[in-house]
Amino acid sequence: MDRVSTDRPQRPLVRAEGPAPTAAETGRLLRLATYASVTTAVLLILAKLVAWLMTG
């Protein structure tokens, strides 16, 4: 079994380039992520409801 070495420092997962997002951009992205999450949850609930109704 391979073990992960913790001796060396970890590299960042993402390299940020360019200017940092503004507060308005951050808010817009968070709002879009929220809408996407809620839409996905509703679609999954509807799919389960349809499957439940179809199986009796």
N, C-alpha and C positions, 0 to 999 in steps of 0.2 A: 504494500500500500504506500503510495506516495504521500509525503507530508509537505505542506507549504512552509517554506522557510520564512520566519519573521525577523531574520537578522538584518536584512537590507531594507532601506526605506521604500515605501510604496510609491509608484508613479501615479500622478493624477490620471483619472479615467478619461477626462475631457480637457483638452487644452483650450482655454478661453482666448479668443482672438477678437480684436476689435473693441469698440466701446461697450461698456456695461449697459444692459437694458435700462430704459427709463422706468419710472414708477408706472406710467401709463401703459407701457408695453408689458410690464410684468403683470399688471392688473388684467389686461386683455388676454394674455396667455393663460392666466389662472382661470378666468371666466370661461374661455374656450375648453380648457381641460375639464372644468366642472360640467359644462354642457355635454361633452363627449361621455363622461362617466355616467351621468344621469341617463342619457339616451341609451347607452349600452345596458344599464340595469333595467330600464323599462322594456327594452326589446327582449332581454332574457326572461323577464317575468311574463311577458305576453307569450313567448314561445312555450314556456312551461304551462301556462294556462291553456293554450290551444292543445298541447299534447295531453293534458289532463282531461279536457273535454272530449277529445277524440277517443280516448281509451275507456271512457265511461266511468 
